[in-house]
Amino acid sequence: MEKNDVLSRREFLRNAVMLAGAGITAPLWAAMKYDRNAVLRYFREQASEMDARVKAGIEANRKGDMVLVFTDAQGRPCENVHVKVRQTRHDFKYGANLFGLAETKNGAEHAAAYRERFAAAFNLATLPFYWQANEPEPGKYRFAKDSPYVYRRPPIDLCLEFCEANGIEPKAHCLNYVETGLFPKWVKSDVKREKELVEKRFRELAERYARRIPMWEVTNETLGRSKKKDELSSFFSAPDFIEWNYKTAAKYFTSNRLVINDNNPNVMVNYKGTGSAYYKLIKDALGKGCRIDCIGIQSHWLWKLGDKSFGKRVKTLYDPQFMFGLLDTYVQFGKPIQITEITIPAFSTDSGDEAVQAEIVRNLYSIWFSHKAMEAIIYWDLADAYTWLPKWCGALCRSDMSPKPAYKAICDLFGREWRTNFDRDAAGGRLSFRGFCGAYEVEATSNGRTVKRQFHVARENPAPVCIAIA
């Protein structure tokens, strides 16, 4: 084992202090080591096979052929045309949750950096539609920009203002998440009364936001809950919980896309192919006529150093063969797939640990981006200062908002490696190319005249785009 594969003594002591502050005792930490080679083992062992499938998948699933035809004012082909093509936006969605938007405790400069980093990296944002934060008391809503502060729960109107100003698509998380601390205590009642209150929430949210937010997660983490029964809503245990929620959501969100979502242990760690609980849940719901437009899969890779399940977890989440197999299973529903929540821990701010995090991010994003069913990848969270589990150092930026290598990897993938930009001469007034699907701008110059035009590249482009230089 190489020197850098295990935490140094200085790293050991620093993390021991950090973990002790988080309630993890020194004796437990004494047995913990982070074997970087073990974490990256399957990526490296399968590198050639993974790279081949990723390359082929990206070429087949993320690109389209385009033909640009340049004419003069009379419709005749232009000669000697110089063309600059720039991709301005991806069709594929990549983003993060926007939960740190209203956090200003570290000062205005820090808050501005959060906004700048988010807008520079992503085209999708998950907004916090947690019921307890949205409506802490019956009829008292926290949607307006100036609503009372709640940690990691920025007001929805503030989030939408930011998204719309920066060309970022908003996504709602979520309509009915029955989780302790997130589901209001004042809602708890008998099943009939709870259904009435849930339907009222669906109706009000649709009236206020359906036109501005295209995607809505309807339920979240409904499998394998370990909550005490007295903490749950009565409705959660009802046999029609899934069916009722999706059919009711479809009634109010008629033109929106409805997403189902569940967490990592129930989707990946306990994966059993088509016999998986999540697979059977979706199959049953679709069989009952529920409208589920997209399948959400979480990928929080959280474990304690020294955990006995280390080997099993590495063999699932960080194994390309496993990941491709899982996606190939869920694609059988004929629905798009989203990786809805991702946390890849670095465990510390050590440069070696951050480099491992970035390598994992690059590998997983490449697998996901290449798969034909995938339509979005969403990281959870942007900054360690506002992440849900700070001790894992699992965000893309450090607590001071300086970007980690993982943040730079995502920006590089979507901003350079997976983006089509070029300058070229068009022979005979015709230019053919294959580019990543998305929005483009072309600048064409001929005989001293220059025009600019926007166009779109899709997987299937039925006809050439004609551009008159006049």
VEXPAVO-24114 format. One record per residue (C-alpha): residue number from 0; residue in one letter; chain; x, y, z. Coordinates in nm, 4 decimals. Each point is the difference from the previous one (the first is absolute). Layout:
<sites>
  vexlo  zanu  titi         X         Y         Z
    NUM     A     A         X         Y         Z
...
</sites>
This chain:
<sites>
  vexlo  zanu  titi         X         Y         Z
      0     M     A    0.0000    0.0000    0.0000
      1     E     A    0.1402    0.3369   -0.0970
      2     K     A    0.0686    0.2752    0.2513
      3     N     A   -0.2922    0.2170   -0.1136
      4     D     A   -0.2563   -0.2791    0.0132
      5     V     A   -0.0536    0.0307    0.3754
      6     L     A   -0.0562    0.3126    0.2058
      7     S     A    0.3238    0.1593    0.1252
      8     R     A    0.0484    0.0548    0.3713
      9     R     A   -0.0761    0.3703   -0.0381
     10     E     A   -0.3187   -0.0800   -0.1951
     11     F     A   -0.0836   -0.2631    0.2577
     12     L     A    0.0220    0.2495    0.2863
     13     R     A   -0.1884    0.2730   -0.1844
     14     N     A   -0.2847   -0.2307   -0.0919
     15     A     A   -0.0022   -0.1520    0.3469
     16     V     A   -0.0672    0.3461    0.1410
     17     M     A   -0.2671    0.0647   -0.2647
     18     L     A   -0.1758   -0.3280    0.0629
     19     A     A    0.0222    0.0367    0.3753
     20     G     A   -0.1783    0.3314   -0.0374
     21     A     A   -0.2669   -0.1818   -0.1987
     22     G     A   -0.0505   -0.2503    0.2799
     23     I     A    0.2234   -0.2807   -0.1306
     24     T     A    0.2302   -0.1233    0.2748
     25     A     A    0.3781   -0.0290   -0.0233
     26     P     A    0.0065   -0.3819    0.0523
     27     L     A   -0.2314   -0.0430   -0.2988
     28     W     A    0.2084    0.2311   -0.2148
     29     A     A    0.3190   -0.1870    0.0978
     30     A     A   -0.1155   -0.2946   -0.2134
     31     M     A   -0.0897    0.2134   -0.3019
     32     K     A    0.2085    0.0271   -0.3146
     33     Y     A   -0.0904    0.1260   -0.3434
     34     D     A    0.1473   -0.2338   -0.2607
     35     R     A   -0.0141    0.2087   -0.3143
     36     N     A    0.1032   -0.2823   -0.2295
     37     A     A   -0.2791   -0.2211    0.1349
     38     V     A   -0.2595    0.2695   -0.0690
     39     L     A    0.1202    0.0440   -0.3581
     40     R     A    0.0715   -0.3679   -0.0602
     41     Y     A   -0.2869   -0.0897   -0.2349
     42     F     A    0.0219    0.3197   -0.2030
     43     R     A    0.3651   -0.0720   -0.0680
     44     E     A   -0.0362   -0.3746   -0.0573
     45     Q     A   -0.2817    0.0562   -0.2503
     46     A     A    0.1416    0.3178   -0.1531
     47     S     A    0.0276   -0.1250   -0.3584
     48     E     A   -0.3465   -0.1604   -0.0070
     49     M     A   -0.1578    0.2983    0.1759
     50     D     A    0.1667    0.2528   -0.2306
     51     A     A   -0.1107   -0.1919   -0.3099
     52     R     A   -0.3638   -0.0160    0.1103
     53     V     A    0.0005    0.3622    0.1159
     54     K     A    0.1463    0.1209   -0.3284
     55     A     A   -0.2467   -0.1996   -0.2079
     56     G     A   -0.2933    0.1019    0.2188
     57     I     A    0.0809    0.3693   -0.0155
     58     E     A    0.0405   -0.0130   -0.3759
     59     A     A   -0.3321   -0.1820   -0.0473
     60     N     A   -0.2119    0.1608    0.2732
     61     R     A    0.1251    0.3552    0.0513
     62     K     A    0.0725    0.1203   -0.3525
     63     G     A   -0.1834    0.0761   -0.3207
     64     D     A    0.0931    0.0690   -0.3625
     65     M     A   -0.0548    0.3518   -0.1273
     66     V     A    0.0248    0.1643   -0.3415
     67     L     A    0.0237    0.3775   -0.0409
     68     V     A   -0.0631    0.1491   -0.3440
     69     F     A    0.1113    0.3582   -0.0727
     70     T     A   -0.1588    0.2002   -0.2815
     71     D     A    0.0025    0.3541   -0.1333
     72     A     A   -0.3089    0.2226   -0.0237
     73     Q     A   -0.1110   -0.1788   -0.3175
     74     G     A    0.0268   -0.3422    0.1579
     75     R     A    0.3171   -0.0996   -0.1834
     76     P     A    0.2721   -0.1920    0.1907
     77     C     A    0.2647    0.2266    0.1449
     78     E     A    0.3660   -0.0637   -0.0689
     79     N     A    0.2842    0.0727    0.2403
     80     V     A   -0.2050   -0.0037    0.3178
     81     H     A    0.1848    0.0060    0.3307
     82     V     A   -0.2058   -0.1494    0.2806
     83     K     A    0.0265    0.0232    0.3778
     84     V     A   -0.2216   -0.2477    0.1843
     85     R     A   -0.0465    0.0248    0.3753
     86     Q     A   -0.2177   -0.2238    0.2175
     87     T     A   -0.1809    0.2216    0.2507
     88     R     A   -0.2006   -0.2581    0.1933
     89     H     A   -0.0323   -0.3749    0.0520
     90     D     A   -0.3262   -0.1897   -0.0348
     91     F     A    0.1311   -0.2348    0.2690
     92     K     A   -0.0644    0.1353    0.3501
     93     Y     A    0.2723    0.0240    0.2633
     94     G     A   -0.0424    0.1850    0.3260
     95     A     A   -0.0121    0.0051    0.3776
     96     N     A   -0.2403    0.0838    0.2773
     97     L     A   -0.0301    0.3736    0.0605
     98     F     A   -0.0362   -0.0224    0.3760
     99     G     A    0.2847    0.2403    0.0838
    100     L     A   -0.1371    0.2912   -0.2021
    101     A     A   -0.1230    0.2061    0.2972
    102     E     A    0.2898   -0.0802    0.2349
    103     T     A    0.1725    0.3288    0.0884
    104     K     A    0.1544   -0.0794    0.3396
    105     N     A    0.3471   -0.0034   -0.1578
    106     G     A   -0.0474    0.3420   -0.1574
    107     A     A   -0.1113    0.1561   -0.3258
    108     E     A    0.3169   -0.0985   -0.1865
    109     H     A   -0.0497   -0.3653    0.0920
    110     A     A   -0.3664    0.0116   -0.1044
    111     A     A    0.0944    0.1608   -0.3315
    112     A     A    0.2598   -0.2720   -0.0602
    113     Y     A   -0.2663   -0.2669    0.0558
    114     R     A   -0.2200    0.1560   -0.2656
    115     E     A    0.2892    0.0454   -0.2400
    116     R     A    0.1259   -0.3576    0.0373
    117     F     A   -0.3494   -0.1438   -0.0417
    118     A     A   -0.0856    0.2006   -0.3107
    119     A     A    0.3370   -0.0762   -0.1605
    120     A     A   -0.0298   -0.3766    0.0425
    121     F     A   -0.3645   -0.1080   -0.0427
    122     N     A   -0.3128    0.0230   -0.2136
    123     L     A   -0.2349   -0.1666    0.2531
    124     A     A   -0.0828    0.0746    0.3652
    125     T     A   -0.1985   -0.2003    0.2537
    126     L     A   -0.2222    0.2225    0.2165
    127     P     A   -0.1008   -0.0864    0.3606
    128     F     A   -0.3723   -0.0744    0.0078
    129     Y     A    0.0130   -0.1509    0.3492
    130     W     A   -0.3453    0.0431    0.1458
    131     Q     A    0.1075    0.0935    0.3518
    132     A     A    0.2199    0.2797   -0.1364
    133     N     A   -0.2579    0.1117   -0.2588
    134     E     A   -0.2922    0.0118    0.2432
    135     P     A    0.1189   -0.0199    0.3639
    136     E     A   -0.3505    0.0862    0.1209
    137     P     A   -0.3312   -0.0531   -0.1803
    138     G     A   -0.0420    0.2714   -0.2611
    139     K     A    0.3287    0.1776    0.0898
    140     Y     A    0.2186   -0.0433   -0.3060
    141     R     A    0.3727    0.0621   -0.0553
    142     F     A    0.0004    0.0489   -0.3753
    143     A     A    0.0636    0.3752   -0.0335
    144     K     A    0.3549    0.1347   -0.0316
    145     D     A   -0.0139    0.1743    0.3376
    146     S     A   -0.1284   -0.3051    0.1912
    147     P     A    0.1511   -0.0798    0.3416
    148     Y     A    0.3402   -0.1696   -0.0150
    149     V     A    0.0302   -0.3789    0.0300
    150     Y     A    0.3376   -0.1700   -0.0371
    151     R     A    0.0481   -0.1699   -0.3400
    152     R     A   -0.3580    0.0868   -0.0964
    153     P     A    0.0119    0.3166   -0.2136
    154     P     A   -0.3408    0.1409   -0.0992
    155     I     A   -0.1247   -0.1424   -0.3272
    156     D     A   -0.0592    0.3394   -0.1615
    157     L     A    0.3619    0.0965    0.0700
    158     C     A    0.1183   -0.3250   -0.1594
    159     L     A   -0.2152    0.0551   -0.3072
    160     E     A    0.1246    0.3554   -0.0398
    161     F     A    0.3595   -0.1291    0.0007
    162     C     A   -0.0768   -0.2836   -0.2426
    163     E     A   -0.1856    0.2162   -0.2467
    164     A     A    0.2704    0.2679    0.0066
    165     N     A    0.2689   -0.2578   -0.0795
    166     G     A   -0.1773   -0.2263   -0.2479
    167     I     A   -0.0159   -0.2900    0.2472
    168     E     A   -0.2907   -0.2429   -0.0072
    169     P     A   -0.1653   -0.0471    0.3422
    170     K     A   -0.1137   -0.3368    0.1325
    171     A     A   -0.2269   -0.0568    0.3034
    172     H     A    0.0990   -0.2346    0.2857
    173     C     A   -0.2611   -0.1097    0.0952
    174     L     A   -0.3808   -0.0064    0.0296
    175     N     A   -0.0506   -0.2573    0.2753
    176     Y     A    0.3145   -0.1034    0.1881
    177     V     A   -0.1113   -0.1720    0.3190
    178     E     A    0.3141    0.0415    0.2083
    179     T     A    0.0356    0.0878    0.3677
    180     G     A    0.0686    0.3720    0.0344
    181     L     A   -0.1004    0.0720   -0.3606
    182     F     A   -0.3654   -0.1005    0.0173
    183     P     A   -0.1946    0.2471    0.2197
    184     K     A   -0.1329   -0.1321    0.3278
    185     W     A   -0.3183    0.2002   -0.0483
    186     V     A   -0.0825   -0.2157   -0.3039
    187     K     A   -0.0007   -0.3259    0.1970
    188     S     A   -0.3498   -0.1353    0.0311
    189     D     A   -0.2039   -0.2880   -0.1338
    190     V     A    0.0558   -0.1136   -0.3591
    191     K     A   -0.3071    0.1799   -0.1376
    192     R     A    0.0972    0.3352    0.1527
    193     E     A    0.3630   -0.0333   -0.1046
    194     K     A   -0.1029   -0.0689   -0.3593
    195     E     A   -0.2104    0.3147    0.0049
    196     L     A    0.2955    0.2078    0.1205
    197     V     A    0.2432   -0.1577   -0.2464
    198     E     A   -0.2363    0.0617   -0.2898
    199     K     A   -0.0431    0.3601    0.1111
    200     R     A    0.3809    0.0379   -0.0082
    201     F     A    0.0195   -0.1503   -0.3491
    202     R     A   -0.2700    0.2345   -0.1260
    203     E     A    0.1557    0.3120    0.1530
    204     L     A    0.3494   -0.0818   -0.1254
    205     A     A   -0.1312   -0.0677   -0.3490
    206     E     A   -0.1872    0.3290   -0.0069
    207     R     A    0.3064    0.1916    0.1128
    208     Y     A    0.2881   -0.1773   -0.1732
    209     A     A   -0.1058   -0.2554   -0.2631
    210     R     A    0.0665    0.2422   -0.2865
    211     R     A    0.3481    0.0880    0.1261
    212     I     A    0.1344   -0.3390    0.1128
    213     P     A   -0.0060   -0.2788   -0.2611
    214     M     A    0.0978   -0.2980    0.2214
    215     W     A   -0.1466   -0.1110    0.3324
    216     E     A    0.1109   -0.2856    0.2205
    217     V     A   -0.3237   -0.1397    0.1375
    218     T     A    0.1265   -0.2408    0.2683
    219     N     A    0.3452   -0.0531    0.1447
    220     E     A    0.1600   -0.2841    0.1950
    221     T     A   -0.3088   -0.2079    0.0617
    222     L     A    0.1808   -0.3349    0.0341
    223     G     A    0.1576   -0.1522    0.3068
    224     R     A   -0.0729    0.2853    0.2358
    225     S     A    0.1159   -0.0570    0.3573
    226     K     A   -0.2097    0.2726    0.1532
    227     K     A   -0.2012   -0.0714    0.3098
    228     K     A   -0.3648   -0.0455   -0.0815
    229     D     A   -0.1069    0.2789    0.2314
    230     E     A    0.2178    0.2401   -0.1989
    231     L     A   -0.1524   -0.0901   -0.3359
    232     S     A   -0.3131    0.1306   -0.1573
    233     S     A   -0.2894   -0.2452    0.0006
    234     F     A   -0.0267    0.0310   -0.3770
    235     F     A    0.3593   -0.1162   -0.0560
    236     S     A   -0.0893   -0.3517    0.1114
    237     A     A   -0.3150   -0.0184   -0.2133
    238     P     A    0.0122   -0.2558   -0.2846
    239     D     A   -0.0954    0.2610   -0.2604
    240     F     A    0.2679    0.2548    0.1004
    241     I     A    0.1941   -0.0144   -0.3287
    242     E     A   -0.3014   -0.0378   -0.2267
    243     W     A   -0.1958    0.2827    0.1625
    244     N     A    0.2945    0.2438   -0.0057
    245     Y     A    0.0829   -0.0481   -0.3670
    246     K     A   -0.3570    0.0028   -0.1233
    247     T     A   -0.0762    0.3092    0.2072
    248     A     A    0.3161    0.1740   -0.1207
    249     A     A   -0.0942   -0.0801   -0.3605
    250     K     A   -0.3365    0.1688    0.0567
    251     Y     A    0.1594    0.3332    0.0930
    252     F     A    0.3353   -0.0085   -0.1825
    253     T     A   -0.1460   -0.0848   -0.3382
    254     S     A    0.2870    0.1353   -0.2123
    255     N     A    0.2877   -0.0652    0.2400
    256     R     A    0.2320   -0.2969    0.0191
    257     L     A   -0.0487   -0.2183    0.3084
    258     V     A    0.3050   -0.1665    0.1565
    259     I     A    0.0241   -0.2885    0.2466
    260     N     A    0.3093   -0.0115    0.2219
    261     D     A    0.1611   -0.2329    0.2501
    262     N     A    0.3243   -0.0215    0.1914
    263     N     A    0.3213   -0.1860   -0.0553
    264     P     A   -0.0368   -0.3019    0.2343
    265     N     A   -0.3358   -0.0924   -0.1506
    266     V     A    0.1113    0.0473   -0.3591
    267     M     A    0.3669   -0.0985   -0.0101
    268     V     A    0.1317   -0.1719    0.3126
    269     N     A   -0.3034   -0.2308    0.0156
    270     Y     A   -0.0254   -0.0368   -0.3778
    271     K     A   -0.1460   -0.3318   -0.1220
    272     G     A   -0.0691    0.0708   -0.3643
    273     T     A   -0.3677   -0.0047   -0.0918
    274     G     A   -0.0632   -0.1511    0.3436
    275     S     A    0.1108    0.3217    0.1711
    276     A     A   -0.2564    0.1668    0.2238
    277     Y     A    0.0259    0.3272   -0.1926
    278     Y     A   -0.0441   -0.1713   -0.3363
    279     K     A   -0.3085   -0.1838    0.1259
    280     L     A   -0.1399    0.3217    0.1520
    281     I     A    0.0240    0.1807   -0.3337
    282     K     A   -0.1375   -0.2962   -0.1945
    283     D     A   -0.2962   -0.0238    0.2348
    284     A     A   -0.0720    0.3729   -0.0199
    285     L     A    0.0121    0.0041   -0.3796
    286     G     A   -0.2219   -0.3068   -0.0077
    287     K     A   -0.2583    0.1914    0.2031
    288     G     A   -0.0038    0.2835   -0.2504
    289     C     A    0.2272    0.2451    0.1812
    290     R     A    0.1739    0.2582   -0.2138
    291     I     A    0.3703   -0.0173    0.0785
    292     D     A    0.1964    0.1940   -0.2594
    293     C     A    0.3486   -0.0480    0.1380
    294     I     A    0.1819   -0.2398    0.2357
    295     G     A    0.2206    0.1650    0.2616
    296     I     A    0.2959   -0.1790    0.1569
    297     Q     A    0.2025    0.1412    0.2878
    298     S     A    0.3733   -0.0648    0.0312
    299     H     A    0.1142    0.1168    0.3434
    300     W     A    0.3193   -0.1945    0.0594
    301     L     A    0.0270    0.0288    0.3768
    302     W     A    0.1856   -0.2412    0.2214
    303     K     A    0.2222    0.0136    0.3043
    304     L     A    0.3681   -0.0665   -0.0466
    305     G     A    0.0559   -0.3509    0.1289
    306     D     A   -0.3627   -0.0998   -0.0668
    307     K     A   -0.0388   -0.3768   -0.0454
    308     S     A   -0.2205    0.0641   -0.3057
    309     F     A    0.2821    0.1861   -0.1768
    310     G     A    0.0689   -0.2760   -0.2531
    311     K     A   -0.3658   -0.0478   -0.0899
    312     R     A   -0.0567    0.3708   -0.0446
    313     V     A    0.3051    0.0423   -0.2224
    314     K     A   -0.1168   -0.2977   -0.2075
    315     T     A   -0.3307    0.1752   -0.0682
    316     L     A    0.0343    0.3756   -0.0210
    317     Y     A    0.3552    0.0101   -0.1321
    318     D     A   -0.0164   -0.2971   -0.2362
    319     P     A   -0.0662    0.0951   -0.3657
    320     Q     A   -0.1361   -0.3449   -0.0852
    321     F     A   -0.2515    0.0206    0.2846
    322     M     A   -0.1037    0.3551   -0.0874
    323     F     A   -0.0590   -0.0759   -0.3664
    324     G     A   -0.1952   -0.3115    0.0966
    325     L     A   -0.2255    0.1928    0.2370
    326     L     A   -0.0791    0.2627   -0.2616
    327     D     A   -0.0631   -0.2688   -0.2615
    328     T     A   -0.2562   -0.1516    0.2375
    329     Y     A   -0.1986    0.3183    0.0605
    330     V     A    0.0080    0.0977   -0.3666
    331     Q     A   -0.2454   -0.2860   -0.0585
    332     F     A   -0.2800    0.2296    0.1215
    333     G     A    0.0548    0.2219   -0.3018
    334     K     A    0.0311    0.3054    0.2258
    335     P     A    0.2830    0.2530    0.0269
    336     I     A    0.2247   -0.0346    0.3050
    337     Q     A    0.1456    0.2711    0.2224
    338     I     A    0.2764   -0.0278    0.2562
    339     T     A   -0.1870    0.2269    0.2373
    340     E     A    0.2384    0.0356    0.2955
    341     I     A    0.3734   -0.0663    0.0159
    342     T     A    0.2473    0.0264    0.2852
    343     I     A    0.3560   -0.1199   -0.0600
    344     P     A    0.1928    0.0467    0.3270
    345     A     A    0.3560    0.1272    0.0043
    346     F     A    0.0151   -0.0534    0.3800
    347     S     A    0.2452    0.2893    0.0401
    348     T     A    0.1416    0.3053   -0.1741
    349     D     A    0.3232   -0.1852   -0.0743
    350     S     A    0.1003    0.0424   -0.3644
    351     G     A    0.0355   -0.3765   -0.0484
    352     D     A   -0.3499   -0.0675    0.1345
    353     E     A   -0.1459    0.2734   -0.2177
    354     A     A    0.1772   -0.1440   -0.3037
    355     V     A   -0.1622   -0.3387    0.0659
    356     Q     A   -0.3402    0.1658    0.0306
    357     A     A    0.0552    0.1713   -0.3360
    358     E     A    0.1067   -0.3252   -0.1691
    359     I     A   -0.3148   -0.1733    0.1272
    360     V     A   -0.2188    0.2904   -0.1149
    361     R     A    0.1558   -0.0035   -0.3468
    362     N     A   -0.0467   -0.3767   -0.0342
    363     L     A   -0.3587   -0.0109    0.1240
    364     Y     A   -0.1094    0.3042   -0.1991
    365     S     A    0.1506   -0.1564   -0.3128
    366     I     A   -0.1910   -0.3260    0.0547
    367     W     A   -0.3261    0.1802    0.0691
    368     F     A    0.0350    0.2517   -0.2836
    369     S     A    0.0678   -0.2776   -0.2495
    370     H     A   -0.3069   -0.2076    0.0836
    371     K     A   -0.2900    0.0346   -0.2424
    372     A     A   -0.2675    0.0311    0.2723
    373     M     A    0.1753    0.2633    0.2108
    374     E     A   -0.1283    0.3576   -0.0219
    375     A     A    0.1350    0.1766    0.3118
    376     I     A    0.2680   -0.0167    0.2713
    377     I     A   -0.0450    0.2038    0.3185
    378     Y     A    0.2692    0.0487    0.2667
    379     W     A   -0.0820    0.0426    0.3706
    380     D     A    0.1417    0.2668    0.1074
    381     L     A    0.2082    0.2792   -0.1511
    382     A     A    0.1929    0.1072    0.3125
    383     D     A    0.1232   -0.1805    0.3116
    384     A     A   -0.1159    0.2963    0.2080
    385     Y     A   -0.3627   -0.0791   -0.0821
    386     T     A   -0.0013   -0.3728   -0.0607
    387     W     A   -0.2316   -0.2360    0.1851
    388     L     A    0.2946   -0.1965    0.1461
    389     P     A    0.2971    0.2387    0.0331
    390     K     A    0.2353   -0.2552    0.1562
    391     W     A    0.0194   -0.1964   -0.3255
    392     C     A    0.1413    0.2936   -0.2008
    393     G     A   -0.2176   -0.1265   -0.2825
    394     A     A   -0.0927    0.3253   -0.1747
    395     L     A    0.1583    0.1409   -0.3146
    396     C     A    0.1398    0.3139    0.1627
    397     R     A    0.1736    0.0430    0.3333
    398     S     A   -0.1605    0.1937    0.2832
    399     D     A    0.1724    0.3200   -0.1177
    400     M     A   -0.1592   -0.0543   -0.3453
    401     S     A    0.3315   -0.0806   -0.1684
    402     P     A   -0.0652   -0.2672   -0.2647
    403     K     A    0.1228   -0.3545    0.0530
    404     P     A    0.1402   -0.2100   -0.2844
    405     A     A   -0.3417   -0.1727   -0.0199
    406     Y     A   -0.1692    0.3332   -0.0815
    407     K     A    0.2621    0.0703   -0.2636
    408     A     A   -0.0492   -0.3489   -0.1451
    409     I     A   -0.3735    0.0603   -0.0538
    410     C     A    0.0656    0.3404   -0.1560
    411     D     A    0.2645   -0.1518   -0.2262
    412     L     A   -0.2209   -0.2886   -0.1114
    413     F     A   -0.3065    0.2081   -0.0912
    414     G     A    0.1849    0.3181   -0.0922
    415     R     A    0.2797   -0.1425   -0.2140
    416     E     A    0.0167   -0.3775   -0.0520
    417     W     A   -0.3725   -0.0484   -0.0629
    418     R     A   -0.0571    0.3209   -0.1938
    419     T     A    0.0215    0.0741   -0.3710
    420     N     A    0.1829    0.3190   -0.1011
    421     F     A    0.1997    0.0544   -0.3182
    422     D     A    0.1060    0.2423   -0.2743
    423     R     A   -0.0085   -0.1340   -0.3551
    424     D     A   -0.0395    0.0963   -0.3653
    425     A     A   -0.3150   -0.1251   -0.1737
    426     A     A    0.0820   -0.1343   -0.3452
    427     G     A   -0.2691    0.0805   -0.2543
    428     G     A   -0.2146    0.1666    0.2640
    429     R     A   -0.0656   -0.3260    0.1829
    430     L     A    0.1285   -0.1195    0.3374
    431     S     A   -0.0667   -0.3397    0.1587
    432     F     A    0.0974   -0.0954    0.3527
    433     R     A   -0.0945   -0.2241    0.2907
    434     G     A   -0.0429    0.1814    0.3302
    435     F     A   -0.1327   -0.0362    0.3514
    436     C     A   -0.3738    0.0508    0.0267
    437     G     A   -0.0968    0.3488    0.1066
    438     A     A   -0.0288    0.3657   -0.0997
    439     Y     A    0.2552    0.1625   -0.2289
    440     E     A    0.0965    0.3317   -0.1499
    441     V     A    0.1686    0.0248   -0.3377
    442     E     A    0.1847    0.3026   -0.1339
    443     A     A    0.0489   -0.0172   -0.3761
    444     T     A    0.2063    0.2433   -0.2075
    445     S     A    0.0122    0.0244   -0.3799
    446     N     A    0.1096    0.2858   -0.2278
    447     G     A    0.0319    0.2387    0.2918
    448     R     A   -0.3464   -0.0715    0.1370
    449     T     A   -0.0634   -0.1751    0.3326
    450     V     A   -0.3186   -0.1470    0.1423
    451     K     A   -0.0787   -0.1774    0.3248
    452     R     A   -0.2642   -0.2645    0.0422
    453     Q     A   -0.1161   -0.2375    0.2716
    454     F     A   -0.0810   -0.3631   -0.0693
    455     H     A   -0.0473   -0.3255    0.1849
    456     V     A    0.1659   -0.3384   -0.0326
    457     A     A   -0.2069   -0.3055    0.0968
    458     R     A    0.0608   -0.3722   -0.0348
    459     E     A   -0.2153    0.0124   -0.3103
    460     N     A    0.0182    0.3121   -0.2185
    461     P     A   -0.2453   -0.0404   -0.2890
    462     A     A    0.1151    0.2806   -0.2286
    463     P     A    0.2993    0.2292   -0.0550
    464     V     A   -0.0042    0.3455    0.1569
    465     C     A    0.0120    0.2678   -0.2707
    466     I     A    0.1715    0.3300    0.0822
    467     A     A   -0.0117    0.2979   -0.2348
    468     I     A    0.3050    0.2276    0.0046
    469     A     A   -0.1438    0.3224   -0.1319
</sites>
